[in-house]
Amino acid sequence: MESDFDYIPPVWPEEPGKQQKQMHFNFQADDLPAAVDEAIRLGATKTAAQYGGAQFVTLLDPEGHPFCLCRK
């Protein structure tokens, strides 16, 4: 697939002068640890910077877009 621009993944946490996220989704999960494990199994990666404590986990999809899995 060809594109007329070079894709630059967003940086998380955001940094001045770097590509910012385009959108951020929050998904609720009944079992947060199981949901995180499943997301990682499907290709997500857990970010080094975590700000949610026990309430949410920030991950990156395979293209680098951040999203959160949140305790329901």
PQR file with spaces between the fields and no chain letter, atoms N, CA, C, O and H, PARSE charges and radii, in Angstrom:
ATOM       1  N    MET     1       0.839   -1.176    0.000 -0.4000 1.5000
ATOM       2  CA   MET     1       0.000    0.000    0.000 -0.0000 2.0000
ATOM       3  C    MET     1       0.889    1.246    0.000  0.5500 1.7000
ATOM       4  O    MET     1       1.830    1.343    0.788 -0.5500 1.4000
ATOM       5  N    GLU     2       0.593    2.176   -0.867 -0.4000 1.5000
ATOM       6  CA   GLU     2       1.373    3.399   -0.967 -0.0000 2.0000
ATOM       7  C    GLU     2       0.643    4.564   -0.337  0.5500 1.7000
ATOM       8  O    GLU     2      -0.587    4.593   -0.292 -0.5500 1.4000
ATOM       9  H    GLU     2      -0.171    2.098   -1.508  0.4000 1.0000
ATOM      10  N    SER     3       1.403    5.518    0.145 -0.4000 1.5000
ATOM      11  CA   SER     3       0.833    6.711    0.761 -0.0000 2.0000
ATOM      12  C    SER     3       1.622    7.918    0.294  0.5500 1.7000
ATOM      13  O    SER     3       2.781    7.797   -0.104 -0.5500 1.4000
ATOM      14  H    SER     3       2.402    5.495    0.109  0.4000 1.0000
ATOM      15  N    ASP     4       0.998    9.075    0.342 -0.4000 1.5000
ATOM      16  CA   ASP     4       1.694   10.290   -0.078 -0.0000 2.0000
ATOM      17  C    ASP     4       2.371   10.991    1.103  0.5500 1.7000
ATOM      18  O    ASP     4       2.829   12.126    0.965 -0.5500 1.4000
ATOM      19  H    ASP     4       0.057    9.174    0.665  0.4000 1.0000
ATOM      20  N    PHE     5       2.440   10.327    2.268 -0.4000 1.5000
ATOM      21  CA   PHE     5       3.136   10.885    3.418 -0.0000 2.0000
ATOM      22  C    PHE     5       3.773    9.755    4.212  0.5500 1.7000
ATOM      23  O    PHE     5       3.342    8.605    4.129 -0.5500 1.4000
ATOM      24  H    PHE     5       2.068    9.406    2.381  0.4000 1.0000
ATOM      25  N    ASP     6       4.790   10.087    4.971 -0.4000 1.5000
ATOM      26  CA   ASP     6       5.438    9.115    5.845 -0.0000 2.0000
ATOM      27  C    ASP     6       4.724    9.115    7.193  0.5500 1.7000
ATOM      28  O    ASP     6       4.559   10.161    7.820 -0.5500 1.4000
ATOM      29  H    ASP     6       5.141   11.021    5.038  0.4000 1.0000
ATOM      30  N    TYR     7       4.308    7.940    7.625 -0.4000 1.5000
ATOM      31  CA   TYR     7       3.618    7.816    8.906 -0.0000 2.0000
ATOM      32  C    TYR     7       4.602    8.004   10.044  0.5500 1.7000
ATOM      33  O    TYR     7       5.667    7.386   10.069 -0.5500 1.4000
ATOM      34  H    TYR     7       4.442    7.090    7.115  0.4000 1.0000
ATOM      35  N    ILE     8       4.242    8.854   10.977 -0.4000 1.5000
ATOM      36  CA   ILE     8       5.035    9.072   12.185 -0.0000 2.0000
ATOM      37  C    ILE     8       4.140    8.741   13.371  0.5500 1.7000
ATOM      38  O    ILE     8       3.158    9.444   13.606 -0.5500 1.4000
ATOM      39  H    ILE     8       3.377    9.356   10.957  0.4000 1.0000
ATOM      40  N    PRO     9       4.454    7.689   14.125 -0.5600 1.5000
ATOM      41  CA   PRO     9       3.599    7.331   15.250  0.2800 2.0000
ATOM      42  C    PRO     9       3.652    8.391   16.345  0.5500 1.7000
ATOM      43  O    PRO     9       4.666    9.072   16.498 -0.5500 1.4000
ATOM      44  N    PRO    10       2.569    8.535   17.109 -0.5600 1.5000
ATOM      45  CA   PRO    10       2.560    9.502   18.194  0.2800 2.0000
ATOM      46  C    PRO    10       3.499    9.087   19.320  0.5500 1.7000
ATOM      47  O    PRO    10       3.835    7.911   19.460 -0.5500 1.4000
ATOM      48  N    VAL    11       3.914   10.055   20.113 -0.4000 1.5000
ATOM      49  CA   VAL    11       4.790    9.824   21.261 -0.0000 2.0000
ATOM      50  C    VAL    11       3.943    9.895   22.527  0.5500 1.7000
ATOM      51  O    VAL    11       3.152   10.821   22.706 -0.5500 1.4000
ATOM      52  H    VAL    11       3.640   11.010   20.000  0.4000 1.0000
ATOM      53  N    TRP    12       4.120    8.903   23.407 -0.4000 1.5000
ATOM      54  CA   TRP    12       3.413    8.913   24.688 -0.0000 2.0000
ATOM      55  C    TRP    12       4.401    8.638   25.785  0.5500 1.7000
ATOM      56  O    TRP    12       5.177    7.688   25.672 -0.5500 1.4000
ATOM      57  H    TRP    12       4.763    8.151   23.262  0.4000 1.0000
ATOM      58  N    PRO    13       4.415    9.427   26.852 -0.5600 1.5000
ATOM      59  CA   PRO    13       3.633   10.650   27.033  0.2800 2.0000
ATOM      60  C    PRO    13       4.024   11.699   26.003  0.5500 1.7000
ATOM      61  O    PRO    13       5.126   11.676   25.453 -0.5500 1.4000
ATOM      62  N    GLU    14       3.107   12.610   25.758 -0.4000 1.5000
ATOM      63  CA   GLU    14       3.325   13.629   24.737 -0.0000 2.0000
ATOM      64  C    GLU    14       4.545   14.487   25.066  0.5500 1.7000
ATOM      65  O    GLU    14       4.822   14.783   26.229 -0.5500 1.4000
ATOM      66  H    GLU    14       2.212   12.629   26.205  0.4000 1.0000
ATOM      67  N    GLU    15       5.261   14.876   24.023 -0.4000 1.5000
ATOM      68  CA   GLU    15       6.434   15.737   24.152 -0.0000 2.0000
ATOM      69  C    GLU    15       6.315   16.882   23.156  0.5500 1.7000
ATOM      70  O    GLU    15       5.898   16.664   22.019 -0.5500 1.4000
ATOM      71  H    GLU    15       5.037   14.635   23.079  0.4000 1.0000
ATOM      72  N    PRO    16       6.674   18.106   23.563 -0.5600 1.5000
ATOM      73  CA   PRO    16       6.629   19.232   22.630  0.2800 2.0000
ATOM      74  C    PRO    16       7.493   18.947   21.394  0.5500 1.7000
ATOM      75  O    PRO    16       8.606   18.435   21.510 -0.5500 1.4000
ATOM      76  N    GLY    17       6.975   19.280   20.233 -0.4000 1.5000
ATOM      77  CA   GLY    17       7.705   19.109   18.988 -0.0000 2.0000
ATOM      78  C    GLY    17       7.628   17.707   18.401  0.5500 1.7000
ATOM      79  O    GLY    17       8.150   17.471   17.311 -0.5500 1.4000
ATOM      80  H    GLY    17       6.071   19.696   20.139  0.4000 1.0000
ATOM      81  N    LYS    18       6.997   16.784   19.090 -0.4000 1.5000
ATOM      82  CA   LYS    18       6.850   15.407   18.602 -0.0000 2.0000
ATOM      83  C    LYS    18       5.411   15.189   18.142  0.5500 1.7000
ATOM      84  O    LYS    18       4.517   15.959   18.494 -0.5500 1.4000
ATOM      85  H    LYS    18       6.573   16.976   19.975  0.4000 1.0000
ATOM      86  N    GLN    19       5.192   14.136   17.353 -0.4000 1.5000
ATOM      87  CA   GLN    19       3.851   13.805   16.876 -0.0000 2.0000
ATOM      88  C    GLN    19       2.929   13.537   18.067  0.5500 1.7000
ATOM      89  O    GLN    19       3.249   12.723   18.934 -0.5500 1.4000
ATOM      90  H    GLN    19       5.918   13.511   17.067  0.4000 1.0000
ATOM      91  N    GLN    20       1.797   14.215   18.105 -0.4000 1.5000
ATOM      92  CA   GLN    20       0.814   14.049   19.177 -0.0000 2.0000
ATOM      93  C    GLN    20      -0.188   12.967   18.791  0.5500 1.7000
ATOM      94  O    GLN    20      -0.334   12.635   17.614 -0.5500 1.4000
ATOM      95  H    GLN    20       1.537   14.876   17.401  0.4000 1.0000
ATOM      96  N    LYS    21      -0.872   12.425   19.784 -0.4000 1.5000
ATOM      97  CA   LYS    21      -1.896   11.418   19.493 -0.0000 2.0000
ATOM      98  C    LYS    21      -3.023   12.072   18.698  0.5500 1.7000
ATOM      99  O    LYS    21      -3.304   13.258   18.865 -0.5500 1.4000
ATOM     100  H    LYS    21      -0.754   12.695   20.739  0.4000 1.0000
ATOM     101  N    GLN    22      -3.658   11.295   17.842 -0.4000 1.5000
ATOM     102  CA   GLN    22      -4.763   11.809   17.043 -0.0000 2.0000
ATOM     103  C    GLN    22      -6.098   11.611   17.765  0.5500 1.7000
ATOM     104  O    GLN    22      -7.028   12.401   17.597 -0.5500 1.4000
ATOM     105  H    GLN    22      -3.430   10.331   17.707  0.4000 1.0000
ATOM     106  N    MET    23      -6.181   10.550   18.567 -0.4000 1.5000
ATOM     107  CA   MET    23      -7.402   10.222   19.283 -0.0000 2.0000
ATOM     108  C    MET    23      -7.012    9.299   20.425  0.5500 1.7000
ATOM     109  O    MET    23      -5.997    8.607   20.342 -0.5500 1.4000
ATOM     110  H    MET    23      -5.426    9.908   18.704  0.4000 1.0000
ATOM     111  N    HIS    24      -7.790    9.278   21.469 -0.4000 1.5000
ATOM     112  CA   HIS    24      -7.490    8.398   22.599 -0.0000 2.0000
ATOM     113  C    HIS    24      -8.780    7.730   23.044  0.5500 1.7000
ATOM     114  O    HIS    24      -9.756    8.406   23.370 -0.5500 1.4000
ATOM     115  H    HIS    24      -8.615    9.840   21.537  0.4000 1.0000
ATOM     116  N    PHE    25      -8.786    6.403   23.058 -0.4000 1.5000
ATOM     117  CA   PHE    25      -9.961    5.652   23.491 -0.0000 2.0000
ATOM     118  C    PHE    25      -9.750    5.095   24.891  0.5500 1.7000
ATOM     119  O    PHE    25      -8.640    4.707   25.256 -0.5500 1.4000
ATOM     120  H    PHE    25      -7.993    5.854   22.794  0.4000 1.0000
ATOM     121  N    ASN    26     -10.825    5.059   25.668 -0.4000 1.5000
ATOM     122  CA   ASN    26     -10.848    4.380   26.962 -0.0000 2.0000
ATOM     123  C    ASN    26     -11.865    3.257   26.860  0.5500 1.7000
ATOM     124  O    ASN    26     -13.005    3.480   26.454 -0.5500 1.4000
ATOM     125  H    ASN    26     -11.727    5.373   25.372  0.4000 1.0000
ATOM     126  N    PHE    27     -11.450    2.038   27.233 -0.4000 1.5000
ATOM     127  CA   PHE    27     -12.321    0.875   27.218 -0.0000 2.0000
ATOM     128  C    PHE    27     -12.461    0.343   28.638  0.5500 1.7000
ATOM     129  O    PHE    27     -11.462    0.174   29.337 -0.5500 1.4000
ATOM     130  H    PHE    27     -10.524    1.857   27.563  0.4000 1.0000
ATOM     131  N    GLN    28     -13.687    0.079   29.068 -0.4000 1.5000
ATOM     132  CA   GLN    28     -13.915   -0.476   30.398 -0.0000 2.0000
ATOM     133  C    GLN    28     -13.809   -1.993   30.343  0.5500 1.7000
ATOM     134  O    GLN    28     -14.206   -2.629   29.367 -0.5500 1.4000
ATOM     135  H    GLN    28     -14.498    0.217   28.500  0.4000 1.0000
ATOM     136  N    ALA    29     -13.259   -2.558   31.421 -0.4000 1.5000
ATOM     137  CA   ALA    29     -13.106   -4.009   31.503 -0.0000 2.0000
ATOM     138  C    ALA    29     -13.523   -4.488   32.890  0.5500 1.7000
ATOM     139  O    ALA    29     -13.187   -3.869   33.900 -0.5500 1.4000
ATOM     140  H    ALA    29     -12.936   -2.041   32.214  0.4000 1.0000
ATOM     141  N    ASP    30     -14.261   -5.598   32.925 -0.4000 1.5000
ATOM     142  CA   ASP    30     -14.637   -6.200   34.209 -0.0000 2.0000
ATOM     143  C    ASP    30     -13.410   -6.743   34.935  0.5500 1.7000
ATOM     144  O    ASP    30     -13.295   -6.612   36.154 -0.5500 1.4000
ATOM     145  H    ASP    30     -14.534   -6.100   32.105  0.4000 1.0000
ATOM     146  N    ASP    31     -12.496   -7.352   34.182 -0.4000 1.5000
ATOM     147  CA   ASP    31     -11.277   -7.936   34.736 -0.0000 2.0000
ATOM     148  C    ASP    31     -10.093   -7.245   34.065  0.5500 1.7000
ATOM     149  O    ASP    31      -9.643   -7.670   33.000 -0.5500 1.4000
ATOM     150  H    ASP    31     -12.590   -7.459   33.192  0.4000 1.0000
ATOM     151  N    LEU    32      -9.592   -6.184   34.686 -0.4000 1.5000
ATOM     152  CA   LEU    32      -8.556   -5.355   34.068 -0.0000 2.0000
ATOM     153  C    LEU    32      -7.287   -6.143   33.745  0.5500 1.7000
ATOM     154  O    LEU    32      -6.806   -6.051   32.616 -0.5500 1.4000
ATOM     155  H    LEU    32      -9.957   -5.839   35.550  0.4000 1.0000
ATOM     156  N    PRO    33      -6.719   -6.914   34.680 -0.5600 1.5000
ATOM     157  CA   PRO    33      -5.498   -7.666   34.336  0.2800 2.0000
ATOM     158  C    PRO    33      -5.696   -8.622   33.151  0.5500 1.7000
ATOM     159  O    PRO    33      -4.813   -8.745   32.302 -0.5500 1.4000
ATOM     160  N    ALA    34      -6.837   -9.291   33.093 -0.4000 1.5000
ATOM     161  CA   ALA    34      -7.097  -10.206   31.978 -0.0000 2.0000
ATOM     162  C    ALA    34      -7.223   -9.435   30.665  0.5500 1.7000
ATOM     163  O    ALA    34      -6.746   -9.896   29.628 -0.5500 1.4000
ATOM     164  H    ALA    34      -7.554   -9.191   33.783  0.4000 1.0000
ATOM     165  N    ALA    35      -7.862   -8.266   30.706 -0.4000 1.5000
ATOM     166  CA   ALA    35      -8.014   -7.447   29.496 -0.0000 2.0000
ATOM     167  C    ALA    35      -6.659   -6.953   29.000  0.5500 1.7000
ATOM     168  O    ALA    35      -6.412   -6.926   27.794 -0.5500 1.4000
ATOM     169  H    ALA    35      -8.249   -7.892   31.549  0.4000 1.0000
ATOM     170  N    VAL    36      -5.784   -6.565   29.922 -0.4000 1.5000
ATOM     171  CA   VAL    36      -4.433   -6.120   29.544 -0.0000 2.0000
ATOM     172  C    VAL    36      -3.679   -7.277   28.904  0.5500 1.7000
ATOM     173  O    VAL    36      -3.049   -7.107   27.860 -0.5500 1.4000
ATOM     174  H    VAL    36      -5.985   -6.587   30.901  0.4000 1.0000
ATOM     175  N    ASP    37      -3.738   -8.456   29.526 -0.4000 1.5000
ATOM     176  CA   ASP    37      -3.056   -9.626   28.961 -0.0000 2.0000
ATOM     177  C    ASP    37      -3.563   -9.936   27.552  0.5500 1.7000
ATOM     178  O    ASP    37      -2.774  -10.248   26.660 -0.5500 1.4000
ATOM     179  H    ASP    37      -4.250   -8.595   30.374  0.4000 1.0000
ATOM     180  N    GLU    38      -4.868   -9.851   27.357 -0.4000 1.5000
ATOM     181  CA   GLU    38      -5.457  -10.133   26.041 -0.0000 2.0000
ATOM     182  C    GLU    38      -5.024   -9.089   25.012  0.5500 1.7000
ATOM     183  O    GLU    38      -4.701   -9.435   23.875 -0.5500 1.4000
ATOM     184  H    GLU    38      -5.509   -9.598   28.082  0.4000 1.0000
ATOM     185  N    ALA    39      -5.015   -7.820   25.403 -0.4000 1.5000
ATOM     186  CA   ALA    39      -4.577   -6.765   24.477 -0.0000 2.0000
ATOM     187  C    ALA    39      -3.124   -6.985   24.061  0.5500 1.7000
ATOM     188  O    ALA    39      -2.783   -6.828   22.889 -0.5500 1.4000
ATOM     189  H    ALA    39      -5.277   -7.538   26.326  0.4000 1.0000
ATOM     190  N    ILE    40      -2.276   -7.344   25.008 -0.4000 1.5000
ATOM     191  CA   ILE    40      -0.867   -7.605   24.696 -0.0000 2.0000
ATOM     192  C    ILE    40      -0.754   -8.825   23.777  0.5500 1.7000
ATOM     193  O    ILE    40       0.044   -8.816   22.840 -0.5500 1.4000
ATOM     194  H    ILE    40      -2.554   -7.471   25.961  0.4000 1.0000
ATOM     195  N    ARG    41      -1.533   -9.862   24.034 -0.4000 1.5000
ATOM     196  CA   ARG    41      -1.529  -11.050   23.177 -0.0000 2.0000
ATOM     197  C    ARG    41      -1.912  -10.695   21.732  0.5500 1.7000
ATOM     198  O    ARG    41      -1.436  -11.313   20.780 -0.5500 1.4000
ATOM     199  H    ARG    41      -2.181   -9.869   24.795  0.4000 1.0000
ATOM     200  N    LEU    42      -2.779   -9.690   21.594 -0.4000 1.5000
ATOM     201  CA   LEU    42      -3.243   -9.273   20.271 -0.0000 2.0000
ATOM     202  C    LEU    42      -2.336   -8.238   19.603  0.5500 1.7000
ATOM     203  O    LEU    42      -2.634   -7.793   18.495 -0.5500 1.4000
ATOM     204  H    LEU    42      -3.166   -9.188   22.368  0.4000 1.0000
ATOM     205  N    GLY    43      -1.235   -7.845   20.253 -0.4000 1.5000
ATOM     206  CA   GLY    43      -0.272   -6.953   19.612 -0.0000 2.0000
ATOM     207  C    GLY    43      -0.046   -5.612   20.279  0.5500 1.7000
ATOM     208  O    GLY    43       0.816   -4.850   19.840 -0.5500 1.4000
ATOM     209  H    GLY    43      -0.993   -8.207   21.154  0.4000 1.0000
ATOM     210  N    ALA    44      -0.796   -5.299   21.330 -0.4000 1.5000
ATOM     211  CA   ALA    44      -0.584   -4.031   22.043 -0.0000 2.0000
ATOM     212  C    ALA    44       0.669   -4.135   22.908  0.5500 1.7000
ATOM     213  O    ALA    44       1.133   -5.229   23.230 -0.5500 1.4000
ATOM     214  H    ALA    44      -1.496   -5.917   21.686  0.4000 1.0000
ATOM     215  N    THR    45       1.199   -2.986   23.272 -0.4000 1.5000
ATOM     216  CA   THR    45       2.318   -2.942   24.220 -0.0000 2.0000
ATOM     217  C    THR    45       1.959   -1.991   25.345  0.5500 1.7000
ATOM     218  O    THR    45       1.306   -0.970   25.131 -0.5500 1.4000
ATOM     219  H    THR    45       0.822   -2.097   23.011  0.4000 1.0000
ATOM     220  N    LYS    46       2.392   -2.337   26.540 -0.4000 1.5000
ATOM     221  CA   LYS    46       2.154   -1.495   27.714 -0.0000 2.0000
ATOM     222  C    LYS    46       3.170   -0.366   27.700  0.5500 1.7000
ATOM     223  O    LYS    46       4.358   -0.595   27.472 -0.5500 1.4000
ATOM     224  H    LYS    46       2.923   -3.166   26.714  0.4000 1.0000
ATOM     225  N    THR    47       2.701    0.856   27.943 -0.4000 1.5000
ATOM     226  CA   THR    47       3.621    1.998   27.942 -0.0000 2.0000
ATOM     227  C    THR    47       4.475    1.997   29.206  0.5500 1.7000
ATOM     228  O    THR    47       4.055    1.498   30.249 -0.5500 1.4000
ATOM     229  H    THR    47       1.736    1.042   28.129  0.4000 1.0000
ATOM     230  N    ALA    48       5.668    2.558   29.103 -0.4000 1.5000
ATOM     231  CA   ALA    48       6.550    2.662   30.270 -0.0000 2.0000
ATOM     232  C    ALA    48       5.950    3.611   31.301  0.5500 1.7000
ATOM     233  O    ALA    48       6.030    3.356   32.503 -0.5500 1.4000
ATOM     234  H    ALA    48       6.009    2.964   28.255  0.4000 1.0000
ATOM     235  N    ALA    49       5.349    4.704   30.835 -0.4000 1.5000
ATOM     236  CA   ALA    49       4.736    5.685   31.744 -0.0000 2.0000
ATOM     237  C    ALA    49       3.294    5.261   32.019  0.5500 1.7000
ATOM     238  O    ALA    49       2.490    5.143   31.094 -0.5500 1.4000
ATOM     239  H    ALA    49       5.285    4.911   29.859  0.4000 1.0000
ATOM     240  N    GLN    50       2.977    5.036   33.276 -0.4000 1.5000
ATOM     241  CA   GLN    50       1.636    4.657   33.705 -0.0000 2.0000
ATOM     242  C    GLN    50       1.175    5.651   34.762  0.5500 1.7000
ATOM     243  O    GLN    50       1.901    5.926   35.717 -0.5500 1.4000
ATOM     244  H    GLN    50       3.631    5.131   34.027  0.4000 1.0000
ATOM     245  N    TYR    51      -0.032    6.191   34.594 -0.4000 1.5000
ATOM     246  CA   TYR    51      -0.548    7.208   35.509 -0.0000 2.0000
ATOM     247  C    TYR    51      -1.849    6.794   36.182  0.5500 1.7000
ATOM     248  O    TYR    51      -2.398    7.556   36.977 -0.5500 1.4000
ATOM     249  H    TYR    51      -0.622    5.967   33.818  0.4000 1.0000
ATOM     250  N    GLY    52      -2.352    5.601   35.878 -0.4000 1.5000
ATOM     251  CA   GLY    52      -3.678    5.215   36.350 -0.0000 2.0000
ATOM     252  C    GLY    52      -3.741    4.438   37.637  0.5500 1.7000
ATOM     253  O    GLY    52      -4.834    4.134   38.115 -0.5500 1.4000
ATOM     254  H    GLY    52      -1.906    4.982   35.232  0.4000 1.0000
ATOM     255  N    GLY    53      -2.594    4.103   38.219 -0.4000 1.5000
ATOM     256  CA   GLY    53      -2.624    3.301   39.426 -0.0000 2.0000
ATOM     257  C    GLY    53      -3.363    2.000   39.163  0.5500 1.7000
ATOM     258  O    GLY    53      -3.080    1.309   38.184 -0.5500 1.4000
ATOM     259  H    GLY    53      -1.706    4.350   37.830  0.4000 1.0000
ATOM     260  N    ALA    54      -4.303    1.665   40.025 -0.4000 1.5000
ATOM     261  CA   ALA    54      -5.089    0.439   39.868 -0.0000 2.0000
ATOM     262  C    ALA    54      -6.332    0.666   39.020  0.5500 1.7000
ATOM     263  O    ALA    54      -7.091   -0.274   38.784 -0.5500 1.4000
ATOM     264  H    ALA    54      -4.533    2.226   40.820  0.4000 1.0000
ATOM     265  N    GLN    55      -6.558    1.902   38.551 -0.4000 1.5000
ATOM     266  CA   GLN    55      -7.795    2.232   37.840 -0.0000 2.0000
ATOM     267  C    GLN    55      -7.735    2.055   36.328  0.5500 1.7000
ATOM     268  O    GLN    55      -8.738    1.696   35.711 -0.5500 1.4000
ATOM     269  H    GLN    55      -5.941    2.666   38.743  0.4000 1.0000
ATOM     270  N    PHE    56      -6.575    2.301   35.723 -0.4000 1.5000
ATOM     271  CA   PHE    56      -6.462    2.107   34.275 -0.0000 2.0000
ATOM     272  C    PHE    56      -5.020    1.857   33.867  0.5500 1.7000
ATOM     273  O    PHE    56      -4.080    2.225   34.572 -0.5500 1.4000
ATOM     274  H    PHE    56      -5.761    2.593   36.225  0.4000 1.0000
ATOM     275  N    VAL    57      -4.869    1.216   32.705 -0.4000 1.5000
ATOM     276  CA   VAL    57      -3.563    0.897   32.135 -0.0000 2.0000
ATOM     277  C    VAL    57      -3.509    1.497   30.739  0.5500 1.7000
ATOM     278  O    VAL    57      -4.439    1.332   29.951 -0.5500 1.4000
ATOM     279  H    VAL    57      -5.632    0.917   32.133  0.4000 1.0000
ATOM     280  N    THR    58      -2.428    2.188   30.436 -0.4000 1.5000
ATOM     281  CA   THR    58      -2.234    2.780   29.115 -0.0000 2.0000
ATOM     282  C    THR    58      -1.410    1.823   28.264  0.5500 1.7000
ATOM     283  O    THR    58      -0.365    1.327   28.687 -0.5500 1.4000
ATOM     284  H    THR    58      -1.672    2.323   31.077  0.4000 1.0000
ATOM     285  N    LEU    59      -1.903    1.576   27.058 -0.4000 1.5000
ATOM     286  CA   LEU    59      -1.227    0.699   26.104 -0.0000 2.0000
ATOM     287  C    LEU    59      -1.108    1.414   24.767  0.5500 1.7000
ATOM     288  O    LEU    59      -1.733    2.452   24.547 -0.5500 1.4000
ATOM     289  H    LEU    59      -2.751    1.979   26.714  0.4000 1.0000
ATOM     290  N    LEU    60      -0.305    0.850   23.879 -0.4000 1.5000
ATOM     291  CA   LEU    60      -0.176    1.354   22.514 -0.0000 2.0000
ATOM     292  C    LEU    60      -0.623    0.258   21.559  0.5500 1.7000
ATOM     293  O    LEU    60      -0.254   -0.905   21.724 -0.5500 1.4000
ATOM     294  H    LEU    60       0.203    0.007   24.058  0.4000 1.0000
ATOM     295  N    ASP    61      -1.416    0.629   20.559 -0.4000 1.5000
ATOM     296  CA   ASP    61      -1.781   -0.358   19.540 -0.0000 2.0000
ATOM     297  C    ASP    61      -0.547   -0.602   18.655  0.5500 1.7000
ATOM     298  O    ASP    61       0.457    0.095   18.801 -0.5500 1.4000
ATOM     299  H    ASP    61      -1.716    1.574   20.425  0.4000 1.0000
ATOM     300  N    PRO    62      -0.609   -1.575   17.746 -0.5600 1.5000
ATOM     301  CA   PRO    62       0.573   -1.878   16.922  0.2800 2.0000
ATOM     302  C    PRO    62       1.101   -0.705   16.095  0.5500 1.7000
ATOM     303  O    PRO    62       2.261   -0.723   15.684 -0.5500 1.4000
ATOM     304  N    GLU    63       0.278    0.309   15.843 -0.4000 1.5000
ATOM     305  CA   GLU    63       0.726    1.487   15.094 -0.0000 2.0000
ATOM     306  C    GLU    63       1.228    2.602   16.006  0.5500 1.7000
ATOM     307  O    GLU    63       1.682    3.641   15.528 -0.5500 1.4000
ATOM     308  H    GLU    63      -0.665    0.323   16.177  0.4000 1.0000
ATOM     309  N    GLY    64       1.146    2.387   17.319 -0.4000 1.5000
ATOM     310  CA   GLY    64       1.667    3.365   18.267 -0.0000 2.0000
ATOM     311  C    GLY    64       0.645    4.307   18.875  0.5500 1.7000
ATOM     312  O    GLY    64       1.018    5.224   19.606 -0.5500 1.4000
ATOM     313  H    GLY    64       0.777    1.543   17.707  0.4000 1.0000
ATOM     314  N    HIS    65      -0.636    4.105   18.593 -0.4000 1.5000
ATOM     315  CA   HIS    65      -1.678    4.970   19.149 -0.0000 2.0000
ATOM     316  C    HIS    65      -2.018    4.548   20.574  0.5500 1.7000
ATOM     317  O    HIS    65      -2.288    3.372   20.816 -0.5500 1.4000
ATOM     318  H    HIS    65      -0.939    3.360   17.999  0.4000 1.0000
ATOM     319  N    PRO    66      -2.008    5.494   21.534 -0.5600 1.5000
ATOM     320  CA   PRO    66      -2.321    5.128   22.912  0.2800 2.0000
ATOM     321  C    PRO    66      -3.818    4.910   23.131  0.5500 1.7000
ATOM     322  O    PRO    66      -4.658    5.549   22.498 -0.5500 1.4000
ATOM     323  N    PHE    67      -4.123    3.997   24.038 -0.4000 1.5000
ATOM     324  CA   PHE    67      -5.503    3.772   24.497 -0.0000 2.0000
ATOM     325  C    PHE    67      -5.418    3.245   25.925  0.5500 1.7000
ATOM     326  O    PHE    67      -4.373    2.759   26.357 -0.5500 1.4000
ATOM     327  H    PHE    67      -3.441    3.478   24.552  0.4000 1.0000
ATOM     328  N    CYS    68      -6.515    3.347   26.642 -0.4000 1.5000
ATOM     329  CA   CYS    68      -6.524    2.886   28.028 -0.0000 2.0000
ATOM     330  C    CYS    68      -7.565    1.806   28.239  0.5500 1.7000
ATOM     331  O    CYS    68      -8.662    1.865   27.685 -0.5500 1.4000
ATOM     332  H    CYS    68      -7.364    3.743   26.290  0.4000 1.0000
ATOM     333  N    LEU    69      -7.212    0.826   29.039 -0.4000 1.5000
ATOM     334  CA   LEU    69      -8.155   -0.149   29.556 -0.0000 2.0000
ATOM     335  C    LEU    69      -8.434    0.264   30.998  0.5500 1.7000
ATOM     336  O    LEU    69      -7.511    0.420   31.798 -0.5500 1.4000
ATOM     337  H    LEU    69      -6.320    0.778   29.489  0.4000 1.0000
ATOM     338  N    CYS    70      -9.709    0.438   31.321 -0.4000 1.5000
ATOM     339  CA   CYS    70     -10.115    1.004   32.617 -0.0000 2.0000
ATOM     340  C    CYS    70     -10.911   -0.011   33.424  0.5500 1.7000
ATOM     341  O    CYS    70     -11.713   -0.773   32.885 -0.5500 1.4000
ATOM     342  H    CYS    70     -10.459    0.311   30.672  0.4000 1.0000
ATOM     343  N    ARG    71     -10.668   -0.001   34.725 -0.4000 1.5000
ATOM     344  CA   ARG    71     -11.432   -0.849   35.635 -0.0000 2.0000
ATOM     345  C    ARG    71     -12.881   -0.391   35.616  0.5500 1.7000
ATOM     346  O    ARG    71     -13.164    0.802   35.728 -0.5500 1.4000
ATOM     347  H    ARG    71     -10.016    0.618   35.163  0.4000 1.0000
ATOM     348  N    LYS    72     -13.795   -1.339   35.474 -0.4000 1.5000
ATOM     349  CA   LYS    72     -15.242   -1.048   35.427 -0.0000 2.0000
ATOM     350  C    LYS    72     -15.785   -0.838   36.828  0.5500 1.7000
ATOM     351  O    LYS    72     -16.978   -0.583   36.996 -0.5500 1.4000
ATOM     352  H    LYS    72     -13.565   -2.308   35.383  0.4000 1.0000
